[in-house]
Amino acid sequence: MECVTAASVPQPRATGAPDVTAARGGRHSLAAALFLGAVGATVVLLSSGQTWAEGTVAVGGGTVPLEASGGDVTGVPTALAVVGLAALVAVFAVRRAGRFVVSALLALSGAGAAAAAYLGASDATALHERAAATTGDTAARAAELGHTAWPYVAAAGALLILLAGLLALRHGRSWPAMSGRYERDGGPRPARRARPATDPDRPEDLWKALDRGEDPTRGV
């Protein structure tokens, strides 16, 4: 009698494990990108409305306080945050090369917004313009300059957009796209079912035609 050992029995192969792991990783990266992109854009937009720079200007023997918001200093972070949000949504509307291009645009939007916010943290041009407008003297300059932490908060939010773009570049291939029913594939469409002909001599056919919203007298 032959002895059958465990080694001689063929073991089933786990064929679906890699696919399940890849799908799970795709869902996690998708959720992370959506979260980072949405939060980052929100932080940039909110931070740009806050005071970035402060100072004073001499007027009539006294001083007048001056403030400049992020939008006064630079509008680049706000504009790029909006572009990043649009690119984050557009990622799901395109495939293949188009998705790569949109993902790159998302990453570049975050990088550009971060750089603009960082440079705006030490920019006093908006305060000097506010001083000139307040005094009516184009040569007036703001004094006692100071800057808040809001530009750096905006830069941090922009970095979140950049991370969302990098995730899209790395894992975007496994993300779902818009349903194919909204796309034209150029294939033949199923023929419509022909409606039954209406017999004007049969009252029941006339009533059925009226129920369908048709004119039973057409073609008579």
Backbone as CSV, one residue per row, in Angstrom:
resi,resn,N_x,N_y,N_z,CA_x,CA_y,CA_z,C_x,C_y,C_z
1,MET,0.864,-1.201,0.000,0.000,0.000,0.000,0.890,1.236,0.000
2,GLU,0.547,2.147,-0.902,1.340,3.354,-0.993,0.871,4.350,0.060
3,CYS,1.830,5.046,0.607,1.539,6.052,1.630,1.511,7.426,0.966
4,VAL,0.368,8.050,1.045,0.216,9.375,0.441,0.575,10.420,1.489
5,THR,1.572,11.185,1.225,2.020,12.223,2.152,1.423,13.568,1.756
6,ALA,1.543,14.526,2.655,0.999,15.867,2.385,1.749,16.545,1.273
7,ALA,3.038,16.165,1.094,3.835,16.814,0.051,3.392,16.395,-1.333
8,SER,2.782,15.175,-1.453,2.399,14.680,-2.771,1.042,15.190,-3.225
9,VAL,0.306,15.823,-2.324,-1.012,16.334,-2.680,-0.852,17.739,-3.226
10,PRO,-1.313,18.013,-4.451,-1.173,19.361,-5.016,-2.002,20.358,-4.236
11,GLN,-1.400,21.489,-3.960,-2.057,22.534,-3.185,-2.671,23.558,-4.130
12,PRO,-3.863,24.041,-3.814,-4.478,25.072,-4.671,-3.703,26.371,-4.595
13,ARG,-3.664,27.074,-5.702,-2.953,28.347,-5.778,-3.919,29.501,-5.498
14,ALA,-3.402,30.429,-4.769,-4.206,31.620,-4.466,-4.080,32.596,-5.620
15,THR,-5.006,32.457,-6.560,-4.915,33.270,-7.777,-5.425,34.686,-7.576
16,GLY,-6.350,34.901,-6.658,-6.944,36.224,-6.532,-6.262,37.121,-5.519
17,ALA,-5.251,36.628,-4.784,-4.633,37.429,-3.742,-3.969,38.689,-4.267
18,PRO,-3.152,38.631,-5.335,-2.541,39.873,-5.824,-3.567,40.894,-6.269
19,ASP,-4.645,40.439,-6.929,-5.649,41.382,-7.396,-6.344,42.064,-6.221
20,VAL,-6.645,41.284,-5.172,-7.297,41.861,-4.011,-6.388,42.873,-3.329
21,THR,-5.106,42.544,-3.221,-4.154,43.459,-2.595,-4.016,44.735,-3.394
22,ALA,-3.941,44.611,-4.720,-3.822,45.792,-5.568,-5.060,46.666,-5.482
23,ALA,-6.239,46.032,-5.473,-7.476,46.804,-5.379,-7.575,47.531,-4.044
24,ARG,-7.146,46.837,-2.977,-7.193,47.474,-1.662,-6.226,48.643,-1.593
25,GLY,-5.029,48.472,-2.149,-4.078,49.573,-2.174,-4.564,50.737,-3.005
26,GLY,-5.264,50.432,-4.118,-5.816,51.499,-4.944,-6.875,52.292,-4.210
27,ARG,-7.728,51.616,-3.454,-8.767,52.322,-2.700,-8.159,53.193,-1.619
28,HIS,-7.140,52.691,-0.939,-6.501,53.469,0.112,-5.817,54.707,-0.452
29,SER,-5.100,54.545,-1.561,-4.418,55.697,-2.158,-5.419,56.702,-2.708
30,LEU,-6.539,56.203,-3.244,-7.581,57.099,-3.750,-8.175,57.923,-2.615
31,ALA,-8.514,57.272,-1.510,-9.082,57.989,-0.370,-8.092,59.006,0.183
32,ALA,-6.813,58.622,0.253,-5.800,59.538,0.761,-5.633,60.746,-0.149
33,ALA,-5.616,60.525,-1.454,-5.449,61.634,-2.397,-6.634,62.593,-2.322
34,LEU,-7.839,62.054,-2.263,-9.018,62.909,-2.162,-8.996,63.727,-0.875
35,PHE,-8.631,63.081,0.215,-8.583,63.785,1.497,-7.510,64.875,1.486
36,LEU,-6.306,64.517,1.043,-5.211,65.483,1.043,-5.505,66.653,0.105
37,GLY,-6.004,66.346,-1.089,-6.279,67.412,-2.042,-7.361,68.356,-1.562
38,ALA,-8.461,67.811,-1.029,-9.563,68.657,-0.566,-9.154,69.498,0.642
39,VAL,-8.489,68.863,1.611,-8.051,69.597,2.805,-7.003,70.638,2.436
40,GLY,-6.051,70.267,1.589,-5.018,71.205,1.203,-5.575,72.428,0.501
41,ALA,-6.489,72.229,-0.449,-7.075,73.363,-1.160,-7.884,74.247,-0.209
42,THR,-8.600,73.625,0.724,-9.373,74.405,1.693,-8.471,75.248,2.569
43,VAL,-7.364,74.669,3.011,-6.428,75.408,3.858,-5.827,76.590,3.100
44,VAL,-5.458,76.371,1.850,-4.874,77.455,1.058,-5.880,78.581,0.863
45,LEU,-7.117,78.241,0.514,-8.133,79.266,0.263,-8.462,80.054,1.533
46,LEU,-8.578,79.356,2.662,-8.867,80.054,3.910,-7.688,80.899,4.369
47,SER,-6.488,80.385,4.236,-5.304,81.120,4.673,-5.073,82.366,3.839
48,SER,-5.415,82.303,2.560,-5.193,83.458,1.694,-6.086,84.638,2.066
49,GLY,-7.141,84.399,2.786,-8.014,85.483,3.224,-7.617,86.090,4.551
50,GLN,-6.583,85.556,5.183,-6.127,86.062,6.472,-5.022,87.112,6.285
51,THR,-4.677,87.770,7.392,-3.630,88.801,7.357,-2.257,88.164,7.278
52,TRP,-1.510,88.551,6.260,-0.164,88.025,6.075,0.907,89.013,6.548
53,ALA,0.652,90.303,6.396,1.672,91.304,6.729,1.025,92.458,7.481
54,GLU,1.785,93.060,8.378,1.316,94.177,9.184,2.385,95.258,9.214
55,GLY,1.957,96.475,9.449,2.896,97.586,9.522,2.179,98.866,9.895
56,THR,2.889,99.978,9.843,2.319,101.294,10.139,2.828,102.285,9.113
57,VAL,2.150,103.442,9.058,2.577,104.542,8.199,2.291,105.845,8.938
58,ALA,3.213,106.793,8.817,3.086,108.079,9.501,2.119,108.972,8.739
59,VAL,1.130,109.483,9.485,0.129,110.372,8.898,-0.160,111.498,9.893
60,GLY,0.150,112.754,9.536,-0.187,113.918,10.360,0.349,113.853,11.770
61,GLY,1.571,113.460,11.937,2.177,113.411,13.252,1.852,112.153,14.035
62,GLY,1.047,111.265,13.482,0.732,110.008,14.144,1.011,108.837,13.217
63,THR,0.579,107.699,13.626,0.767,106.496,12.812,-0.576,105.802,12.600
64,VAL,-0.697,105.184,11.457,-1.902,104.440,11.104,-1.505,102.988,10.860
65,PRO,-2.188,102.039,11.504,-1.838,100.625,11.276,-2.251,100.180,9.879
66,LEU,-1.471,99.290,9.325,-1.725,98.755,7.991,-1.753,97.240,8.054
67,GLU,-2.570,96.665,7.224,-2.646,95.211,7.107,-2.756,94.828,5.642
68,ALA,-2.219,93.664,5.312,-2.327,93.127,3.949,-2.661,91.645,4.049
69,SER,-3.719,91.259,3.395,-4.121,89.844,3.407,-3.316,89.061,2.383
70,GLY,-3.511,87.759,2.418,-2.799,86.937,1.450,-3.178,87.265,0.023
71,GLY,-4.458,87.594,-0.191,-4.877,87.975,-1.528,-4.253,89.267,-1.991
72,ASP,-3.950,90.185,-1.046,-3.276,91.429,-1.399,-1.809,91.184,-1.754
73,VAL,-1.200,90.240,-1.050,0.219,89.953,-1.283,0.414,89.227,-2.605
74,THR,-0.330,88.149,-2.817,-0.226,87.371,-4.046,-1.504,86.560,-4.241
75,GLY,-1.984,86.531,-5.463,-3.162,85.735,-5.771,-2.839,84.380,-6.349
76,VAL,-1.536,84.070,-6.426,-1.124,82.806,-7.052,-1.584,81.585,-6.252
77,PRO,-1.392,81.544,-4.924,-1.832,80.346,-4.197,-3.327,80.057,-4.351
78,THR,-4.151,81.098,-4.310,-5.590,80.895,-4.464,-5.923,80.332,-5.840
79,ALA,-5.330,80.924,-6.872,-5.609,80.466,-8.233,-5.167,79.016,-8.432
80,LEU,-3.994,78.676,-7.926,-3.483,77.319,-8.106,-4.253,76.312,-7.254
81,ALA,-4.784,76.749,-6.120,-5.610,75.848,-5.315,-6.892,75.495,-6.059
82,VAL,-7.474,76.465,-6.747,-8.673,76.197,-7.546,-8.335,75.257,-8.704
83,VAL,-7.179,75.494,-9.340,-6.743,74.604,-10.418,-6.531,73.185,-9.884
84,GLY,-5.951,73.090,-8.698,-5.735,71.774,-8.100,-7.032,71.047,-7.816
85,LEU,-8.041,71.760,-7.333,-9.338,71.125,-7.098,-9.948,70.624,-8.402
86,ALA,-9.854,71.442,-9.443,-10.392,71.023,-10.738,-9.645,69.799,-11.266
87,ALA,-8.328,69.782,-11.096,-7.548,68.632,-11.557,-7.873,67.389,-10.750
88,LEU,-8.138,67.554,-9.449,-8.479,66.407,-8.607,-9.779,65.754,-9.070
89,VAL,-10.731,66.561,-9.491,-11.988,66.021,-10.007,-11.788,65.422,-11.397
90,ALA,-10.965,66.098,-12.214,-10.766,65.657,-13.598,-10.010,64.338,-13.682
91,VAL,-9.308,63.956,-12.624,-8.572,62.687,-12.644,-9.504,61.524,-12.947
92,PHE,-10.741,61.596,-12.480,-11.680,60.489,-12.659,-12.401,60.543,-14.003
93,ALA,-12.223,61.623,-14.732,-12.905,61.756,-16.015,-12.032,61.346,-17.190
94,VAL,-10.757,61.068,-16.937,-9.839,60.728,-18.027,-9.173,59.392,-17.725
95,ARG,-8.526,58.845,-18.724,-7.851,57.561,-18.595,-6.453,57.642,-19.202
96,ARG,-5.640,56.678,-18.867,-4.330,56.466,-19.462,-3.487,57.737,-19.460
97,ALA,-3.085,58.204,-20.641,-2.188,59.356,-20.731,-2.845,60.612,-20.193
98,GLY,-4.148,60.754,-20.423,-4.845,61.920,-19.903,-4.815,61.978,-18.390
99,ARG,-4.944,60.842,-17.742,-4.891,60.810,-16.277,-3.495,61.183,-15.787
100,PHE,-2.465,60.764,-16.499,-1.104,61.118,-16.107,-0.907,62.628,-16.210
101,VAL,-1.402,63.231,-17.279,-1.243,64.678,-17.473,-1.977,65.448,-16.372
102,VAL,-3.200,65.040,-16.074,-3.976,65.729,-15.045,-3.336,65.540,-13.670
103,SER,-2.808,64.355,-13.402,-2.126,64.115,-12.125,-0.887,64.996,-12.003
104,ALA,-0.158,65.146,-13.093,1.008,66.026,-13.072,0.588,67.468,-12.834
105,LEU,-0.520,67.882,-13.442,-1.025,69.243,-13.217,-1.411,69.446,-11.761
106,LEU,-1.992,68.434,-11.150,-2.349,68.509,-9.736,-1.108,68.698,-8.871
107,ALA,-0.074,67.915,-9.144,1.159,68.039,-8.372,1.824,69.395,-8.585
108,LEU,1.863,69.858,-9.823,2.483,71.153,-10.115,1.705,72.300,-9.479
109,SER,0.381,72.174,-9.408,-0.415,73.207,-8.756,-0.040,73.328,-7.281
110,GLY,0.117,72.181,-6.620,0.522,72.226,-5.217,1.909,72.792,-5.030
111,ALA,2.843,72.396,-5.887,4.208,72.904,-5.761,4.258,74.403,-6.015
112,GLY,3.541,74.873,-7.047,3.542,76.298,-7.339,2.888,77.122,-6.248
113,ALA,1.795,76.625,-5.691,1.127,77.348,-4.611,2.007,77.413,-3.367
114,ALA,2.707,76.335,-3.066,3.604,76.332,-1.904,4.737,77.332,-2.081
115,ALA,5.332,77.377,-3.272,6.425,78.310,-3.527,5.937,79.756,-3.446
116,ALA,4.766,80.036,-4.019,4.246,81.397,-3.989,3.921,81.846,-2.565
117,ALA,3.353,80.949,-1.764,3.036,81.298,-0.383,4.303,81.533,0.424
118,TYR,5.316,80.723,0.203,6.577,80.894,0.938,7.241,82.224,0.584
119,LEU,7.244,82.570,-0.692,7.838,83.842,-1.100,7.022,85.032,-0.596
120,GLY,5.714,84.839,-0.501,4.877,85.934,-0.015,5.011,86.191,1.468
121,ALA,5.620,85.274,2.194,5.771,85.449,3.641,6.677,86.619,3.987
122,SER,7.562,87.027,3.101,8.489,88.132,3.370,8.295,89.291,2.403
123,ASP,7.201,89.299,1.668,6.947,90.343,0.676,6.232,91.517,1.336
124,ALA,6.810,92.719,1.220,6.228,93.924,1.814,5.640,94.858,0.764
125,THR,5.596,94.441,-0.477,5.100,95.305,-1.547,3.662,95.741,-1.300
126,ALA,2.818,94.814,-0.875,1.410,95.157,-0.631,1.273,96.192,0.481
127,LEU,2.096,96.093,1.525,2.035,97.084,2.605,2.488,98.453,2.124
128,HIS,3.526,98.506,1.311,3.984,99.793,0.782,2.916,100.419,-0.109
129,GLU,2.240,99.628,-0.887,1.150,100.152,-1.719,0.004,100.649,-0.851
130,ARG,-0.287,99.944,0.226,-1.339,100.389,1.140,-0.936,101.699,1.828
131,ALA,0.349,101.839,2.167,0.825,103.082,2.784,0.700,104.259,1.825
132,ALA,1.037,104.037,0.562,0.915,105.107,-0.430,-0.535,105.507,-0.633
133,ALA,-1.441,104.520,-0.635,-2.859,104.826,-0.815,-3.429,105.538,0.400
134,THR,-2.946,105.204,1.594,-3.452,105.821,2.811,-3.013,107.272,2.935
135,THR,-1.767,107.575,2.616,-1.229,108.926,2.764,-1.433,109.783,1.520
136,GLY,-1.704,109.163,0.395,-1.796,109.918,-0.842,-0.443,110.300,-1.388
137,ASP,0.611,109.750,-0.833,1.982,110.036,-1.263,2.567,108.749,-1.851
138,THR,2.890,108.792,-3.134,3.412,107.587,-3.782,4.773,107.175,-3.242
139,ALA,5.463,108.090,-2.566,6.782,107.773,-2.012,6.707,107.232,-0.596
140,ALA,5.508,107.168,-0.008,5.373,106.687,1.370,5.667,105.197,1.443
141,ARG,6.262,104.822,2.548,6.607,103.417,2.766,6.128,102.979,4.155
142,ALA,5.742,101.750,4.247,5.289,101.203,5.523,6.478,100.973,6.441
143,ALA,6.260,101.168,7.731,7.299,100.962,8.742,6.823,99.906,9.731
144,GLU,7.743,99.486,10.592,7.450,98.473,11.613,6.804,97.241,10.978
145,LEU,7.456,96.757,9.959,6.900,95.624,9.205,6.908,94.354,10.044
146,GLY,5.887,93.577,9.875,5.790,92.286,10.542,4.975,91.329,9.693
147,HIS,5.227,90.050,9.854,4.523,89.031,9.071,3.964,87.973,10.012
148,THR,2.816,87.465,9.652,2.152,86.443,10.460,2.555,85.049,9.965
149,ALA,1.973,84.043,10.609,2.276,82.656,10.227,1.354,82.136,9.137
150,TRP,0.383,82.923,8.693,-0.577,82.432,7.708,0.050,82.056,6.368
151,PRO,1.078,82.773,5.898,1.696,82.311,4.650,2.256,80.892,4.744
152,TYR,2.796,80.556,5.895,3.350,79.213,6.065,2.236,78.168,6.193
153,VAL,1.101,78.572,6.758,-0.046,77.670,6.794,-0.535,77.388,5.375
154,ALA,-0.573,78.449,4.553,-0.970,78.257,3.155,0.020,77.361,2.422
155,ALA,1.305,77.538,2.701,2.315,76.684,2.063,2.155,75.229,2.482
156,ALA,1.807,75.004,3.758,1.585,73.628,4.218,0.383,73.013,3.519
157,GLY,-0.680,73.790,3.357,-1.838,73.279,2.631,-1.506,72.960,1.183
158,ALA,-0.678,73.801,0.565,-0.271,73.541,-0.816,0.551,72.261,-0.919
159,LEU,1.345,71.975,0.099,2.114,70.726,0.081,1.195,69.505,0.137
160,LEU,0.054,69.639,0.792,-0.914,68.536,0.786,-1.457,68.300,-0.622
161,ILE,-1.676,69.379,-1.366,-2.102,69.230,-2.761,-1.012,68.535,-3.568
162,LEU,0.232,68.909,-3.308,1.351,68.263,-3.993,1.385,66.764,-3.693
163,LEU,1.170,66.390,-2.438,1.151,64.971,-2.076,0.008,64.239,-2.778
164,ALA,-1.140,64.895,-2.894,-2.258,64.284,-3.616,-1.887,64.039,-5.068
165,GLY,-1.174,64.981,-5.684,-0.738,64.790,-7.057,0.262,63.668,-7.198
166,LEU,1.173,63.541,-6.240,2.155,62.461,-6.293,1.480,61.096,-6.129
167,LEU,0.468,61.028,-5.272,-0.281,59.782,-5.136,-1.008,59.442,-6.433
168,ALA,-1.553,60.458,-7.092,-2.243,60.212,-8.360,-1.261,59.731,-9.426
169,LEU,-0.058,60.276,-9.434,0.944,59.826,-10.399,1.380,58.392,-10.125
170,ARG,1.453,58.042,-8.849,1.953,56.718,-8.482,0.880,55.642,-8.595
171,HIS,-0.343,55.931,-8.159,-1.382,54.899,-8.081,-2.582,55.186,-8.972
172,GLY,-2.544,56.240,-9.764,-3.712,56.629,-10.541,-4.192,55.578,-11.526
173,ARG,-3.290,54.711,-11.972,-3.699,53.677,-12.932,-4.735,52.722,-12.360
174,SER,-4.698,52.495,-11.071,-5.625,51.539,-10.453,-6.897,52.192,-9.941
175,TRP,-7.029,53.488,-10.127,-8.226,54.173,-9.654,-9.365,54.007,-10.651
176,PRO,-10.604,54.011,-10.176,-11.739,53.887,-11.105,-11.925,55.162,-11.905
177,ALA,-12.648,55.045,-13.003,-12.963,56.191,-13.851,-14.464,56.308,-13.963
178,MET,-14.909,57.316,-14.687,-16.337,57.503,-14.896,-16.938,56.292,-15.585
179,SER,-18.199,56.052,-15.331,-18.877,54.903,-15.919,-18.840,54.984,-17.433
180,GLY,-18.659,53.839,-18.066,-18.558,53.796,-19.520,-19.837,54.156,-20.232
181,ARG,-20.945,54.184,-19.523,-22.197,54.512,-20.208,-22.261,55.974,-20.587
182,TYR,-21.361,56.808,-19.996,-21.332,58.212,-20.358,-20.362,58.483,-21.495
183,GLU,-19.689,57.475,-21.984,-18.721,57.632,-23.048,-19.235,56.967,-24.311
184,ARG,-18.910,57.530,-25.455,-19.294,56.966,-26.736,-18.183,56.051,-27.226
185,ASP,-18.484,54.804,-27.395,-17.468,53.864,-27.842,-17.496,53.659,-29.344
186,GLY,-18.414,54.301,-30.042,-18.470,54.175,-31.487,-19.095,52.885,-31.966
187,GLY,-19.519,52.017,-31.065,-20.116,50.742,-31.458,-21.566,50.924,-31.867
188,PRO,-22.113,49.925,-32.529,-23.505,50.023,-32.966,-24.452,50.028,-31.784
189,ARG,-25.452,50.845,-31.870,-26.449,50.921,-30.813,-27.591,49.959,-31.105
190,PRO,-28.166,49.401,-30.073,-29.288,48.472,-30.313,-30.459,49.197,-30.946
191,ALA,-31.083,48.521,-31.891,-32.205,49.121,-32.599,-33.391,49.274,-31.660
192,ARG,-34.103,50.374,-31.843,-35.284,50.589,-31.025,-36.411,49.652,-31.444
193,ARG,-37.152,49.239,-30.459,-38.270,48.348,-30.731,-39.361,49.117,-31.468
194,ALA,-39.798,48.558,-32.578,-40.815,49.222,-33.392,-42.140,49.258,-32.653
195,ARG,-42.772,50.423,-32.681,-44.053,50.568,-32.019,-45.152,49.977,-32.892
196,PRO,-46.151,49.386,-32.281,-47.230,48.790,-33.075,-47.999,49.855,-33.840
197,ALA,-48.404,49.491,-35.049,-49.160,50.418,-35.874,-50.537,50.648,-35.286
198,THR,-51.019,51.884,-35.427,-52.328,52.245,-34.897,-53.380,52.116,-35.986
199,ASP,-54.416,51.356,-35.687,-55.514,51.178,-36.618,-56.602,52.183,-36.265
200,PRO,-56.873,53.190,-37.130,-57.882,54.214,-36.792,-59.277,53.649,-36.678
201,ASP,-59.507,52.456,-37.209,-60.844,51.872,-37.141,-61.076,51.133,-35.826
202,ARG,-60.037,50.971,-35.014,-60.183,50.246,-33.746,-60.052,51.244,-32.595
203,PRO,-61.091,51.493,-31.832,-61.049,52.492,-30.746,-59.985,52.177,-29.708
204,GLU,-59.775,50.852,-29.436,-58.777,50.538,-28.405,-57.377,50.959,-28.833
205,ASP,-57.067,50.882,-30.145,-55.761,51.328,-30.628,-55.614,52.843,-30.499
206,LEU,-56.716,53.560,-30.728,-56.666,55.017,-30.600,-56.378,55.427,-29.161
207,TRP,-57.048,54.741,-28.211,-56.807,55.078,-26.805,-55.373,54.747,-26.395
208,LYS,-54.843,53.616,-26.852,-53.457,53.251,-26.516,-52.472,54.268,-27.080
209,ALA,-52.752,54.757,-28.304,-51.869,55.760,-28.896,-51.898,57.057,-28.093
210,LEU,-53.079,57.450,-27.650,-53.184,58.659,-26.831,-52.448,58.492,-25.504
211,ASP,-52.516,57.298,-24.912,-51.786,57.037,-23.672,-50.286,57.151,-23.870
212,ARG,-49.793,56.781,-25.053,-48.357,56.882,-25.331,-47.935,58.290,-25.722
213,GLY,-48.889,59.196,-25.824,-48.560,60.557,-26.211,-48.439,60.744,-27.695
214,GLU,-48.979,59.850,-28.484,-48.901,59.924,-29.938,-50.177,60.516,-30.512
215,ASP,-50.050,60.995,-31.734,-51.203,61.519,-32.456,-51.784,60.388,-33.301
216,PRO,-52.922,59.838,-32.954,-53.456,58.684,-33.701,-53.891,59.035,-35.120
217,THR,-54.023,60.342,-35.404,-54.461,60.750,-36.733,-53.315,60.971,-37.682
218,ARG,-52.075,60.848,-37.177,-50.910,61.057,-38.033,-50.830,59.942,-39.078
219,GLY,-50.629,60.328,-40.297,-50.479,59.381,-41.372,-51.793,58.863,-41.911
220,VAL,-52.928,59.370,-41.371,-54.226,58.908,-41.847,-54.649,59.734,-43.053
